[in-house]
Amino acid sequence: MTATIVVVAALLLVPGVGAALALAAPGAVSIESRIALAFGLGYALVAGVAVLLALAHVFSRPTFIAAVVLATLALWAVALRRASPRAHGAALVSQARERPFALAASLGLLLAVAVIWPLQPAALNLGHRPAWRYWADGLEVASAGHVPAQTQQWGMQIPTTVNKVVLNAFEGGVSFVVGPDPLPAMHAILVVIAVGLVAALLALGRELGLRIFAPVPALVVLAPDRLPLAHEMSNDLRWYTAENVGRMVAFSAVVAGIYALRTRDRRAPAAVAGLLLALAALTHGVPTFVAGVILVFYAVGALLVDRGGARRILARGAAVIAVFGVCYVGVIALSGGDLGFQRAGGAAFEEFPPSIDPTRSFTYGRLVPPPARHGHFLIPPREIFRVYAEHTVNRPGAAWPAVGALAALALATIAIAWRIRLFVPLVVVAWGLLAAILAAALYFSYRYETLIPGVFGVRRLYDYAALVPALLVPTVLEAITALFARRRETVAAVVAVGVGVLTIGAAVALIPRDRSPRSAAGGGAVIDRVAEVIPCDARMLANARTAGTWEATTGRRALTEGMAPFLRPEVLKRVLPVLVGANAFFHDPAAHRGFLAQERVQYLVVVKPRVWFGWGDSGRAPAEGDADAIASLPNVHAVVRDPAVTIFAVGSSTAPAGGVQPRRCPL
């Protein structure tokens, strides 16, 4: 496992360091920004090479490795031509001497994450559903050598979704280097991405003007549940998810974009920032939206401070937007897949009664009516504001104290920005982000009648609520410490020690007490048994919905395995009857045994409760009596029985008629 982490880190950082050195002259960006750009640009190179090869239909292990090596050599040649290693080294030493304590705190935070995150058990991913679909999609791209037009999910062929095509190509490239086994690879990517995300948040604080307290915004990824701060970003980093990767790339793009807007001597950074933002959007759209909001409001703040530079800022901003648009649209068009963002409105579901909300029904795994509307809104504005306030402080029922705290921060930070112009962009960014999140939540609630996307703002964008106080609180602290200018070094040393203590305490608190969960071990055993018994081309049905577990681990696909087609009405119309029928069958097998013949099911995989195998949501969990209820059905017989799983053959299906089954079936 450690070797895999080292390989993935080298895959990103060897080209990434060269790209970071090539982008900016010695001393042109902070040390924190240089580190963040190494991670973000390293991903951009590797994922960019992978997606270009996939679009050209020449994606394979030899072409991928050769292209990455050549691109890396080219970047290092540019970097060394731009400035010598001695010049960069001298600039780094000079920058370190200017602010040694703050830099020590930042590097200590990075080191803590780099040491702690490998201790997270890779098997934790078996308890989390979303990770598996994307790794399975990456394996499909790697196997086909290009982006396939169709993919087999939910027991049928559906158009491939390409809104995360860059992530899928990146995962395919990683599988070429470290192998297709998902757990080591996903764990290695998570570790590297966690360090990169912390680096990006450290750089964000530094680029927005924070000095002594620049490390504080990065602490949002270490916030335990008991702190009065939204903890979704820290909680998400316990598992491999597409959004974690997207966050690292998107916030790295913000760092590149800020540099592009303020630098006076070159235009290339704007193109790099636009490209990085496009790759982030094709990795995960939500953090890219947040990153775009931050960049827009940074530009507004920069215009307020530097009106003489308005022409430069507007020109660079337009260049970033243009490059982003060309790259994003170009990749989507060339991929030939389905973007997957069609509106899930009632008009698209004539086959369902108007009293049914298909998106909500998919969430619950049974046909249910739409939620009640409140006037023109799915969620009333008062509720949207209340939930945001409570979410920010991670305290249900504490809306008014949260509003009071935000109001106090508003008064304090506006007064600080009025007196210290350096903090104007930061204050504009923080409050602009809050306004954008609330505006998006109101828009989606007003615009849509179905549960998803009607609750998109509250369900997804509120995850970033922690960034607002994480930026504003250190701004206030910076202003307070400025009153002790004569003791600046002492204050910096005390702050560095304080941040170090907080970092160590938070990081230690996140270490799992049980590093070998029995539920994960049981899940691994279940996967092994499925691979031993079920033929590659069999139609299997499991007693809980998975996203891509079986495909990612064994190459087999369960009937209810696939992506969540909330925003793809044509696909959802086909998928929802399968999910509802499967849940109804397991709820009462005798009454719904016709579902097995209807869907041509050959094997049933009945997993015991409390066993992790990447399932989740969609209304039904494995129940204790599932196996006994199915065992009583005619024409169904058990071929495997053990403490974790029972596997039944249906009808004339038989276990390994052709001998031992392959551990991994070809995709």
Sequence and secondary structure as in RCSB ss.txt:
>XXXX:A:sequence
MTATIVVVAALLLVPGVGAALALAAPGAVSIESRIALAFGLGYALVAGVAVLLALAHVFSRPTFIAAVVLATLAL
WAVALRRASPRAHGAALVSQARERPFALAASLGLLLAVAVIWPLQPAALNLGHRPAWRYWADGLEVASAGHVPAQ
TQQWGMQIPTTVNKVVLNAFEGGVSFVVGPDPLPAMHAILVVIAVGLVAALLALGRELGLRIFAPVPALVVLAPD
RLPLAHEMSNDLRWYTAENVGRMVAFSAVVAGIYALRTRDRRAPAAVAGLLLALAALTHGVPTFVAGVILVFYAV
GALLVDRGGARRILARGAAVIAVFGVCYVGVIALSGGDLGFQRAGGAAFEEFPPSIDPTRSFTYGRLVPPPARHG
HFLIPPREIFRVYAEHTVNRPGAAWPAVGALAALALATIAIAWRIRLFVPLVVVAWGLLAAILAAALYFSYRYET
LIPGVFGVRRLYDYAALVPALLVPTVLEAITALFARRRETVAAVVAVGVGVLTIGAAVALIPRDRSPRSAAGGGA
VIDRVAEVIPCDARMLANARTAGTWEATTGRRALTEGMAPFLRPEVLKRVLPVLVGANAFFHDPAAHRGFLAQER
VQYLVVVKPRVWFGWGDSGRAPAEGDADAIASLPNVHAVVRDPAVTIFAVGSSTAPAGGVQPRRCPL
>XXXX:A:secstr
 HHHHHHHHHHHHHHHHHHHHHHS TTSS HHHHHHHHHHHHHHHHHHHHHHHHHTT  SHHHHHHHHHHHHHHH
HHHHHHHS HHHHHHHHHHHHHHSHHHHHHHHHHHHHHHHHGGGS GGGGGG SHHHHHHHHHHHHHHHTS  SE
EEETTEEEE B TTHHHHHHHHHHHHHH S HHHHHHHHHHHHHHHHHHHHHHHHHHTT  TTTTGGGGGGG  T
TSSS  HHHHHTTS  HHHHHHHHHHHHHHHHHHHHH SS SHHHHHHHHHHHHHHTT HHHHHHHHHHHHHHHH
HHHHH GGGHHHHHHHHHHHHHHHHHHHHHHHHHH SB       GGG TTS TT  HHHHHHHTS       BT
TBSS HHHHHHHHHHHHHT TT HHHHHHHHHHHHHHHHHHHHH GGGHHHHHHHHHHHHHHHHHHHHHHHH  S
HHHHTHHHHHGGGGTTHHHHHHHHHHHHHHHGGGGGGHHHHHHHHHHHHHHHHHHHHHHTS S SS HHHHHHHH
HHHHHHHHS TT  EEESS BSSHHHHHHS  BTTBS   TT HHHHHHHHHHHHHHHHHHH TTTTTHHHHHTT
  EEEEE TT  SSB  TT    TTHHHHHHTSTTEEEEEE SSEEEEEETT  TTTTSS  SS   
